Amino acid sequence: MYDVPFVPSPEVVVRRMLQLADVRENEVVYDLGCGDGRVLIIAAKEFGARAIGIEIRRDLYEQCLKRIRDLGLEGRVTVLHGNFFEFDLSDADVVTLYLLTSVNEKLRPKLERELRPGTRVVSHDFEVPGWKPIVVEDLYEEWRSHKLFLYKIPGEEIPIPTDFPEEKYYSLSDMEKRVLSYVDGRTPLEEIADRLGLTLRSVREIVRGLIRKGLVKEIKMVKQKAS
């Protein structure tokens, strides 16, 4: 028995979910209960994302795998077989859901625990109880209406500066220097990304590189309870 029946989202709804979440190139999109893979395919083909789907039903998992292979998307799409409660979701930039309100409620503590601040969660038709959406949108498609809920994981990731020899600075790329210029122990990664017109993921990766080079001390995680 499965908690959620397989009812595929129309492609126009999928596309709008990804637009609403502002999916950008090379971001990582997780689809929980990916069914036939349509969210993964559209995220990869139209948005340039890297997509990861998790599907518990063997028949749907195999169907999804076949579609991905037929489209030549193996390099951008990964499909995992199993229960999404048992997989680590911490690498996600965006999580898409078309489950049930009761399942979303059970899933909420896992999302709050694993997802980093700034991660977007977009749910088709069913709210996440206990969370306040930042956007609620009605979408009309052929014979029925759909409701989309967009959430963002609250909190901040703040890079902490450190002292370093001046000669290390001159070996950096221009973008590393620009990112480093905002590292003051107060400015969060998301704000740096907005100022530089970059994705949060790309800024996070640059800062991690600066940590390895000894030019940034750490990234301090300041989590807030979702409301």
N, C-alpha and C positions, 0 to 999 in steps of 0.2 A: 504494500500500500504506500502511496505517495501523498504527502501533505498537500501538494499543489498540483492540480490538473494541468496538462499541457494545453495552453491556449495561446497561440503565437500572437505577438503584437503586430498589427499592420505596419508595413515598412514606413509609411508616412509618420506613424507614431514613433517608431524607433528613431527615425531621422530627427524628429523634433526633440526627443529625449536627449540625444547627443548634442544638438544645438543648444538646448537649454543648459546643459552642463558645461557648455563652452569647451568641448573636447578639442585639443590642439595636437599638432603633429608630434609624434613620438611619446605622447602621454600614454599611460597604461590604463586601459578600461577593463574592469572585471564585470562579467555578466553572471549573476548567480541564478542557476537554473537556466542554462543557455539554450535548451531546446534544440531547434534545427540550426542554430548559429547565426540567425539573421542580424542580431545586434553586433556580433563579432565581425561579420563580413562588412556591414555598412561602416562600422567604426574604423576598420582597417582600410577599406577601399576609398571611402569618401572623406575621411577625416585624418588619415595618415597615422592613426593610433596603433599601438601594439595592444592586442586584445587577448584576454584570457577568459575562457568560459569554463564553468563547472556544471556538470550534469550528472545526476544520480541514476537516471534510467539508461540502461545499456543500449537499448534500441535507438534512443535519441542521440546518445553519445556517438554511436557508430555512424548514424546518419549525418551528424554534424561534422565528424572527421572526414567523411567522404566528400561533403560539399567543400570543405576547406581545401582538400587535396585537388579536387576538380578545378577549383578556381586558382590554384597555385599560390595560396596564401599561407603556406606552412611557415614561412619566415616571419610573418607578422601576427599570426594567430596560434594560440595554444589552447587545446581543449583537454580538460582534466575530468576523469571519471570518478565520481564519488559524492559524498555529502559535503556541501559547502561549509557546514559548521566545522569540518575537520581540516580545512585548508587555511593557511596564513594569508590574510588579505592586506598586509601592511604595505605592500608595494603599489597599491592602487592609487591612481589620481582621481578616477571616477569609478563609481560602482552603480550598476543599473539593476533594477529589481522589477519583476512582475510576478509577485508572489501572492500572499494573502495578508491581511492586516494582522492576523494571529501569528503568522510566521515572521513578519517584520518585527513584531513585538519580541519574539524569542531571539531574533537576530540582533536586535539593538545593542545589548551589552557587548557582544562580540565586535560590532562595528565601532562602538565607543572605545573599546580596549585596544583595537589593532590599527584603526585608521589614523593617519597623521592629521594634524590641523591643516585645514584648507582643502581636504579631500571632499569632492562633491558626490552626493548620493541622489540619484533620481529614480523615483518609483512611479510606475504606471498603475493608476487607479486606486492603489491602496496606500494609506498613510503609514508612517512609522509612529506608532503611539508614543507619546512623551516627547517628541521632537516638534519644534515649530518650523515649518517650511519657510524658506526665504522667497520662494515663488510657488504659486499654485496656478496652473493654467488649464483651461478647458480647450479641448481640441475636438473638432467635429470631422468625422471621417465616414463618408458613405452613409451607412444605416445606423450608426450609433455615435455617441459622444464618449470622449476619454478625458480623464483628469490626470494631470501630471504634477508631481510634488518634487520640488528641488530643495535639498538640504545641503548644508556645508558643516563639516566637522569643526567645532570651535577650538580656539587655542592658538598658540604661537610657537614657532621654532626660531629661536634667537641665537645667531652666531656670536660667540664670545671671542673678543680679540686677545692677542698675546703679543709679547715682545719678540722680535725676530731681527736677525742681522740685516742691515740695509741692503746688502748685496743680493739677498734672496728675492727682494722685490723686483729687481731689474730683469730677472729671468722669467717673469710672469708674462702671459699673453695680455693683450689689451683688455679682453673681457674679464680675465681674472683680476686685473688691477681695478677695473670699474666696480666689480662686485666687492672687492676688498675695501674699497673706499667707503662703503656703507656699513662695514662691520664695526660697530661701536658698542656692542653689548646691550643696545636698546631696540634697534631696528630689526623687525622680524623678517624672515626669508620672503614671506608673501609680499611685503611692502617693497623689498628690494626688487623682486620680480616685476612688480607693477611699474616701478620707476624705470627699469631697464627694458621693459617690453618683452620679457622672457617668461617662460613657464616656470612655475614653482619647482617642478622636477629638475629643470636644467640648472637653476640657481642652487638647488640643494646639491646637485652633483659637483658643481664648481666649488662650493664651499667644502664639500668632503675632500676634494682634491687639495684645497688649501690647508685643510687639517693634516693631510698626509705629508705635505711639504713643510709643516711646522709654522705656517703663517696665521692660522686660526686655531684657537684652543679647543673648542668644542661647539656643538649645536645644543643649546639648552631647550628642552621641550617643556612648554608651559601649557598643560592641558586644562581645558575647562569642561564642565559638565554640559552636555547638549541640552538645550531647552526648547 
